[in-house]
C-alpha cells in the first residue's frame, strides 16, 4: 500500500485501571489496519502505561512489534495482579456468598485499612509491582529516543491540582507511575526521582 493511502492518527488513551486493558484491545485492532500510522499518543494513568509501551514498541519494530508488546504488558500486569492481590476470594467466601455475604471479607478489611493508613505507612518496603512490570517490559532509555511517534504523558500535582505533561524525552518509569497516581516524586524536567 502506498504511503499516500495511509492515514496518520493521534491517540488519546484514558485512565481507569481496567480501561487500559480495553484500550489494548482497541489499539490491537487499529494496528492490524495497514492504512493507519500513529502520529502521536497521549495517555493518563492506565492510558500512560499503554501509551509508553505502544510508543516504545512502535519505535522498535512497528505495528507487529507493538501488538506483541501490548499483549506481553497486559498479560504480565494480569499475572502480577493476581499474585499480589490482597483481596482475592477464599473458598470460604465463595460459600458465604450463598448466605448473603456480598463483598469479600478480605476486601472489606483491606478497604478499612487503606482508609486508616497512607500508602507510605502500610508499604514501608516500597513494594511496587507496576514499577517492576514497566521495567521488565519497556526500556525507557530506548523509549526516550523514539522517533516513530510522539508521546505525551500527563500527571497531576496533587498539591496544586496542576497538570504536567511529560514528553517523549522525559519518559521514565517514574513519569508513568506519577501519571498512574502511585506514590512517586518526579522533579519536572528530569527523568530521575526527586530526592
Residue, then its C-alpha position, 0 to 999 in steps of 0.5 A: x500500500x502506498x504511503x499516500x493511502x495511509x492515514x496518520x492518527x493521534x491517540x488519546x488513551x484514558x485512565x481507569x485501571x481496567x480501561x487500559x486493558x480495553x484500550x489494548x484491545x482497541x489499539x490491537x485492532x487499529x494496528x492490524x489496519x495497514x492504512x493507519x500510522x500513529x502520529x502521536x499518543x497521549x495517555x493518563x494513568x492506565x492510558x500512560x502505561x499503554x501509551x509508553x509501551x505502544x510508543x516504545x514498541x512502535x519505535x522498535x519494530x512497528x505495528x507487529x512489534x507493538x501488538x506483541x508488546x501490548x499483549x506481553x504488558x497486559x498479560x504480565x500486569x494480569x499475572x502480577x495482579x493476581x499474585x499480589x492481590x490482597x483481596x482475592x476470594x477464599x473458598x470460604x467466601x465463595x460459600x458465604x456468598x450463598x448466605x448473603x455475604x456480598x463483598x469479600x471479607x478480605x476486601x472489606x478489611x483491606x478497604x478499612x485499612x487503606x482508609x486508616x493508613x497512607x500508602x507510605x505507612x502500610x508499604x514501608x518496603x516500597x513494594x511496587x509491582x507496576x514499577x517492576x512490570x514497566x521495567x521488565x517490559x519497556x526500556x525507557x532509555x530506548x523509549x526516550x529516543x523514539x522517533x516513530x511517534x510522539x508521546x505525551x504523558x500527563x500527571x497531576x500535582x496533587x498539591x496544586x491540582x496542576x497538570x504536567x505533561x511529560x514528553x517523549x524525552x522525559x519518559x521514565x518509569x517514574x513519569x508513568x507511575x506519577x501519571x498512574x497516581x502511585x506514590x512517586x516524586x518526579x522533579x519536572x524536567x528530569x527523568x530521575x526521582x526527586x530526592 
